[in-house]
Amino acid sequence: MSRTTFDEKIDVFQVIQKRQSVRKYEKGVQIPNEELEAILNAAAKAPSSWNLQHWRFLVITDEAKKKELLPIGYNQQQIVDCSAVIAVLGDVEADKEAESVYGEAVEKGLMPEKVKETLVGQIHGAYKNEGPFPRDEAVLNASLAAMQLMLAAKGKGYDTCPMGGFNRHAFVEAFKVPERFVPVMLLTLGKAQEEAHPSMRKPLSERVVYNSF
Ligand SMILES: Cc1cc2nc3c(=O)[nH]c(=O)nc-3n(C[C@H](O)[C@H](O)[C@H](O)COP(=O)(O)O)c2cc1C
């Protein structure tokens, strides 16, 4: 396994600096499938609670489907101009993945069966509790993948915009999203036609507290 050493230069900071929410895209750009899959694979490398990989990516490239999505996304033009809209969904029944995730680890000799059984039991136990836990987990973990997707896209020379402004109920209906998944956000993905509007950030002094409030 390769290890990163402290003197290695990784241009992740550059990618982070350059990512901005782009809302004007070149129309008619098709992203080659290998590039799209490289971006999705990078997103799926995100960490997740118990490695349950709560994200699902509904990739919308079909022009008719994008048109259908337009009013659901409150007529935000970027939906139809971009190359693909990726709906990031979160799995509210992610404990159903426990058996296969840990079964594979056992098969590959990465984990003893006994440890797997303990973990799988723990996971099902956590998901049995009433309350917001499964939904919180779905949104939390899928959001990590969404962020990673945006950075991976930028690394490949594409731009994105995260969108929370859409009618979730209408989206679920129109795209036949199974009950098991909650729509977390939409990401537009494509080639920028215009730069994003500049965005400001509060100074760290207003956002960071050391040790305790
Ligand atoms: C959860 C979330 C929802 C957002 N929803 C929208 C949206 O519906 N439409 C839009 O144009 N931008 C949306 N944005 C983009 C923000 O406006 C943008 O990230 C912010 O202004 C900072 O700009 P920057 O991303 O270019 O740095 C959303 C961002 C996030 C994280």
The ligand as a MOL file (V3000), in Angstrom:
LIG
                    3D

  0  0  0     0  0            999 V3000
M  V30 BEGIN CTAB
M  V30 COUNTS 31 33 0 0 0
M  V30 BEGIN ATOM
M  V30 1 C -26.5280 22.2260 0.4580 0
M  V30 2 C -26.3550 23.3110 -0.5760 0
M  V30 3 C -27.4330 23.7290 -1.3190 0
M  V30 4 C -27.2730 24.6890 -2.3370 0
M  V30 5 N -28.3300 24.9890 -3.1390 0
M  V30 6 C -28.1090 25.7750 -4.2240 0
M  V30 7 C -29.1490 25.9440 -5.1900 0
M  V30 8 O -30.2450 25.3910 -5.0900 0
M  V30 9 N -28.8830 26.7280 -6.2660 0
M  V30 10 C -27.6800 27.3370 -6.4650 0
M  V30 11 O -27.5020 28.0250 -7.4730 0
M  V30 12 N -26.6710 27.1900 -5.5590 0
M  V30 13 C -26.8580 26.4050 -4.4630 0
M  V30 14 N -25.8240 26.1840 -3.5670 0
M  V30 15 C -24.5150 26.8090 -3.8130 0
M  V30 16 C -24.1720 27.8810 -2.7880 0
M  V30 17 O -24.9060 29.0460 -3.0710 0
M  V30 18 C -22.6540 28.1320 -2.8350 0
M  V30 19 O -21.9820 26.9600 -2.4610 0
M  V30 20 C -22.2070 29.2600 -1.9060 0
M  V30 21 O -22.8020 30.4800 -2.2820 0
M  V30 22 C -20.7060 29.4550 -1.9060 0
M  V30 23 O -20.2380 29.6430 -3.2070 0
M  V30 24 P -19.1090 28.7180 -3.8510 0
M  V30 25 O -19.6140 27.3020 -3.7920 0
M  V30 26 O -18.9500 29.1910 -5.2520 0
M  V30 27 O -17.8780 28.9030 -3.0440 0
M  V30 28 C -25.9960 25.2700 -2.5460 0
M  V30 29 C -24.9150 24.8630 -1.7590 0
M  V30 30 C -25.0780 23.8820 -0.8140 0
M  V30 31 C -23.8740 23.4120 -0.0420 0
M  V30 END ATOM
M  V30 BEGIN BOND
M  V30 1 1 1 2
M  V30 2 1 2 3
M  V30 3 2 2 30
M  V30 4 2 3 4
M  V30 5 1 4 5
M  V30 6 1 4 28
M  V30 7 2 5 6
M  V30 8 1 6 7
M  V30 9 1 6 13
M  V30 10 2 7 8
M  V30 11 1 7 9
M  V30 12 1 9 10
M  V30 13 2 10 11
M  V30 14 1 10 12
M  V30 15 2 12 13
M  V30 16 1 13 14
M  V30 17 1 14 15
M  V30 18 1 14 28
M  V30 19 1 15 16
M  V30 20 1 16 17
M  V30 21 1 16 18
M  V30 22 1 18 19
M  V30 23 1 18 20
M  V30 24 1 20 21
M  V30 25 1 20 22
M  V30 26 1 22 23
M  V30 27 1 23 24
M  V30 28 2 24 25
M  V30 29 1 24 26
M  V30 30 1 24 27
M  V30 31 2 28 29
M  V30 32 1 29 30
M  V30 33 1 30 31
M  V30 END BOND
M  V30 END CTAB
M  END
